[in-house]
Amino acid sequence: MKCRRMLSGIAFGGYCCALALIVLPGSAVAGAPLTNEPITPVPAPLDASDARAQLGDRLFHDPRLSADNSVSCATCHVLALGGADGRPVSYGLGGAKGDINSPTVFNSALNLAQFWDGRAPSLEDQVDEPLHSPVEMATTWEQVLGKLRADEGLVAQFAQAYPDGLTAANVRDAIATFERTLNTTGSPFDRYLLGDEQALTPAARRGYLLFKNFGCASCHQGAAVGGNMYQQMGALGDYFADRGAITKADLGRYNVTGAEQDRYVFKVPSLRLATLTAPYFHDGSVATLDEAIDVMARYQLGRSIPPEQRRDIIAFLESLVGTHPRLTRLNR
């Protein structure tokens, strides 16, 4: 079996393995927080009024971080729409086409590493990758800092926030600090975990039991409902052979480690905002959650899930969505 660091089961938007695991509901009395559940509430975000977070917010939306001043972090991570861009793969400088789906930046501070292949161990390290990528921002720190240092207001803001002022390291730190303010809290499911038995609809309750009984929670777990382990795509079916046209991006962790056992291995994505961030999978090949559940059942479990059960699982996934002042899609 191809499992690693997990129990067993299917995953929706992630990569888990194959045997069905029966998990009983957590024990709790009325009004008391649930215990022994695989999912935990999202922790409170960093204070957005922090001076470094405010600088990071400004830089996250600043196109001067790209070579021609046309692309910012927010180009591929649209906060109002869920922190992604809604495309199968992202586009960068001059319309250059990327090779992988853009994950949401919300709750990214909860990940064990950044990017689908986990090549950046921290949010700070992550900043360098798009900045230097020829198909994203296509620039250098020398060029970026030259432009930013011409902005007297920004220089003064850095001087107040950092003893050594405007540096590449401090730009990285500011953006990462801002991203740590992007946790989504107060979801119906988190309220349920904290003892509000009325927070979930009957369909969402059924969906959560299915999510555990099929073993999805063995990969999608913790506060982010994912993001804390790596798994191989395709346990009981060759997803890539069936899809065809294998690309370098499909190799996943193998591109980082060069180890054969890491071929087609990816970081399990968070499901916290899955209902807002279609299309799905690293290749953006699936347009709907219903189809994603069907595909994952086939390739990770070797079975099919009836439509009515898929609907209940989707109701559960909807209950995972928390709130954040920058997430306005929920108000539309």
C-alpha positions in Angstrom: 0.0 0.0 0.0 1.2 3.5 -0.8 0.2 5.2 2.5 2.7 7.3 4.4 2.3 9.0 7.7 -1.5 8.3 7.8 -4.2 5.8 8.5 -6.3 5.2 5.4 -9.0 6.6 3.2 -9.9 8.9 0.3 -9.3 12.6 0.1 -11.1 15.4 -1.6 -8.7 17.8 -3.3 -5.8 15.9 -1.6 -3.9 12.6 -1.9 -4.7 9.9 0.5 -4.8 6.1 0.5 -7.2 3.3 0.2 -8.9 1.4 3.0 -12.1 2.5 4.7 -11.6 3.5 8.3 -14.6 3.6 10.7 -14.4 6.6 13.1 -17.0 7.1 15.7 -18.2 10.6 16.7 -16.1 12.3 19.4 -17.4 12.0 22.9 -19.1 15.1 24.3 -21.9 16.2 26.6 -24.4 18.8 25.5 -22.7 22.2 25.1 -19.2 20.9 25.8 -16.4 21.0 23.2 -16.0 17.8 21.2 -12.9 15.7 22.0 -10.7 13.3 20.1 -11.8 14.7 16.7 -9.3 14.7 13.8 -10.1 18.3 13.0 -9.5 21.2 15.4 -10.7 24.9 15.3 -8.7 27.4 13.3 -6.5 29.4 15.7 -6.9 33.2 15.9 -4.9 35.1 13.3 -2.1 37.5 14.0 -3.3 41.0 14.7 -3.8 42.8 11.4 -3.0 46.1 13.0 0.6 45.1 13.7 2.9 47.5 11.9 4.8 44.7 10.0 1.5 43.1 9.0 0.3 46.4 7.6 3.5 46.7 5.6 3.0 43.2 4.3 -0.5 43.9 3.3 0.7 46.8 1.2 3.5 44.8 -0.3 1.2 41.8 -1.0 -0.8 44.1 -3.3 2.2 46.0 -4.8 2.9 45.2 -8.4 6.4 46.7 -8.1 7.5 43.3 -6.9 7.4 42.2 -10.6 9.7 43.2 -13.4 7.2 45.4 -15.3 5.1 46.5 -12.4 2.1 44.5 -13.5 1.9 41.5 -11.2 1.5 41.4 -7.4 1.0 38.5 -5.0 -2.7 39.4 -5.1 -2.8 38.7 -8.8 -2.8 35.0 -8.2 -4.2 35.1 -4.6 -7.4 37.3 -4.8 -8.4 37.7 -1.2 -12.0 38.7 -1.8 -12.7 35.6 -3.8 -11.1 33.0 -1.5 -7.3 33.7 -1.8 -6.8 31.9 -5.2 -7.5 33.0 -8.8 -10.2 30.6 -10.0 -8.0 29.3 -12.9 -6.7 25.8 -13.6 -3.2 27.3 -13.6 -2.1 30.8 -12.9 -0.7 33.4 -15.3 2.2 35.8 -14.6 4.3 38.5 -16.3 3.1 39.2 -19.9 0.4 36.6 -19.7 3.0 33.8 -19.2 1.2 30.5 -18.3 2.2 28.7 -15.2 2.1 25.0 -14.8 0.2 24.5 -11.5 -3.0 25.5 -9.7 -2.7 28.4 -7.3 -3.8 27.4 -3.8 -5.5 29.7 -1.4 -3.3 31.9 0.7 -5.9 31.9 3.5 -4.8 29.7 6.4 -1.4 29.1 4.7 0.3 29.8 8.0 -1.0 26.4 9.2 0.8 24.5 6.4 3.9 22.4 7.2 5.5 23.9 4.1 4.5 26.1 1.1 3.7 25.1 -2.5 2.2 21.9 -3.7 5.6 20.2 -3.6 6.6 21.7 -0.2 9.8 23.3 -1.6 9.6 26.3 0.7 9.8 25.4 4.4 8.3 28.7 5.6 6.1 31.7 4.4 9.3 33.8 4.4 11.1 31.4 2.1 8.0 31.2 -0.2 8.3 34.9 -1.2 11.5 34.3 -3.2 10.0 31.8 -5.5 7.4 33.8 -7.4 9.6 36.9 -7.4 12.4 35.0 -9.3 10.2 32.8 -11.4 10.4 33.8 -15.1 6.6 33.0 -15.6 5.5 34.9 -12.5 7.2 38.1 -11.4 10.5 37.6 -13.3 12.6 40.0 -11.3 15.5 40.2 -8.7 15.7 41.6 -5.2 18.1 44.3 -6.6 15.5 45.5 -9.0 12.7 45.3 -6.4 14.6 47.1 -3.7 15.6 49.8 -6.1 12.0 50.6 -6.9 10.8 50.4 -3.3 13.6 52.6 -2.0 12.5 55.4 -4.3 9.2 55.5 -2.3 10.0 57.8 0.6 6.8 56.9 2.4 7.4 53.2 2.2 11.0 53.7 3.4 9.8 55.6 6.4 7.2 52.9 7.2 10.0 50.3 7.1 12.2 52.4 9.3 9.5 52.5 11.9 8.8 48.8 11.7 12.3 47.4 11.4 15.6 48.6 13.1 17.5 48.0 9.8 14.8 49.4 7.6 14.0 48.3 4.0 15.8 45.1 3.2 14.9 42.0 1.2 14.7 40.0 4.5 12.3 42.5 5.9 10.1 42.5 2.8 9.9 38.7 3.2 9.1 39.0 6.9 6.5 41.7 6.3 4.6 39.7 3.6 4.8 36.5 5.8 3.5 38.5 8.8 0.6 39.7 6.8 -0.2 36.2 5.6 -0.3 35.1 9.2 -3.3 37.4 9.7 -5.3 35.4 7.1 -6.7 32.6 9.2 -10.4 32.2 8.7 -12.2 31.7 12.0 -15.7 31.1 13.4 -16.9 28.6 10.9 -20.1 26.6 11.6 -17.9 23.5 11.9 -15.6 25.1 14.4 -18.6 26.3 16.4 -19.8 22.7 16.4 -16.4 21.5 17.7 -16.6 24.1 20.5 -20.0 22.8 21.7 -22.6 24.4 19.6 -24.6 21.4 18.6 -27.0 23.4 16.4 -24.2 24.9 14.3 -24.3 22.1 11.6 -27.2 21.2 9.4 -28.3 17.5 9.4 -26.6 17.2 6.0 -23.3 18.6 7.2 -23.4 16.2 10.2 -24.0 13.2 7.9 -21.2 14.5 5.7 -18.7 14.7 8.5 -19.5 11.1 9.6 -19.0 10.0 6.0 -15.8 12.1 5.8 -14.4 10.1 8.8 -15.9 6.8 7.9 -14.3 6.8 4.4 -11.0 7.8 6.0 -10.7 11.2 4.5 -9.7 12.6 7.9 -6.6 10.5 7.9 -5.1 12.9 5.3 -7.3 16.0 5.8 -7.0 16.7 9.5 -5.9 19.4 12.0 -6.9 23.0 12.0 -6.5 23.5 8.2 -8.2 20.2 7.4 -5.0 19.4 5.4 -1.7 21.0 4.8 0.2 18.9 7.4 1.5 15.9 5.4 2.4 14.7 2.0 0.7 12.0 0.0 0.8 10.3 -3.3 -1.9 10.9 -5.9 -3.3 7.6 -7.1 -3.3 4.7 -4.6 -5.8 2.4 -6.3 -5.6 3.8 -9.8 -3.0 5.5 -12.0 -4.4 9.0 -12.2 -1.6 10.3 -14.4 -1.6 7.5 -16.9 -5.4 7.9 -17.3 -5.2 11.7 -17.6 -2.2 11.6 -19.9 0.3 14.4 -20.8 2.4 14.1 -17.7 4.3 17.3 -16.9 7.2 18.2 -14.6 4.7 19.8 -12.2 3.0 16.4 -11.9 6.1 14.9 -10.3 5.5 16.8 -7.1 8.0 16.2 -4.3 10.2 14.3 -6.7 11.2 17.7 -8.1 12.5 18.7 -4.7 14.1 15.5 -3.3 14.9 13.5 -6.4 13.8 10.4 -4.5 11.8 7.9 -6.5 9.3 7.4 -3.6 8.4 11.1 -3.9 7.2 10.8 -7.5 3.6 12.1 -7.8 3.6 13.1 -4.1 2.1 16.4 -3.0 1.3 18.3 0.1 -2.3 17.5 1.1 -4.2 20.8 0.5 -6.3 22.5 3.1 -10.1 22.0 2.6 -11.0 25.0 4.8 -12.1 27.1 1.7 -12.5 24.2 -0.8 -16.0 25.3 -1.6 -14.7 28.7 -2.7 -11.6 27.8 -4.6 -12.4 25.7 -7.6 -11.0 24.3 -9.8 -9.4 21.4 -7.9 -6.2 19.4 -7.7 -2.7 20.6 -8.4 -3.5 20.5 -12.1 -6.8 22.4 -11.8 -8.4 19.6 -13.9 -11.7 19.3 -12.0 -14.3 22.1 -12.0 -16.6 21.0 -9.2 -16.4 19.5 -5.7 -18.9 16.8 -6.7 -16.5 15.6 -9.5 -13.5 16.0 -7.2 -15.1 13.6 -4.7 -15.9 11.2 -7.4 -12.4 11.3 -8.8 -10.7 10.9 -5.4 -13.0 8.0 -4.5 -12.1 6.2 -7.7 -8.3 6.8 -7.6 -7.7 6.7 -3.8 -10.4 4.3 -2.6 -11.2 2.1 -5.6 -14.9 2.7 -5.2 -17.7 5.1 -6.1 -19.6 7.3 -3.7 -23.4 7.7 -4.4 -24.6 11.2 -5.4 -26.6 11.6 -2.1 -23.5 10.9 0.0 -21.4 13.3 -2.1 -24.0 16.0 -1.5 -23.7 15.4 2.3 -19.9 15.6 2.1 -20.2 18.9 0.2 -22.5 20.2 3.0 -19.8 19.3 5.5 -17.1 21.1 3.4 -19.3 24.2 3.2 -19.4 24.2 7.0 -15.6 24.5 7.2 -15.6 28.0 5.7 -14.8 30.6 8.4 -14.9 34.4 8.2 -12.3 37.0 7.6 -12.7 40.8 6.9 -10.9 40.4 3.5 -13.0 37.4 2.4 -16.0 39.2 0.8 -17.1 36.5 -1.5 -19.4 35.1 1.2 -21.4 38.3 1.2 -22.2 38.2 -2.6 
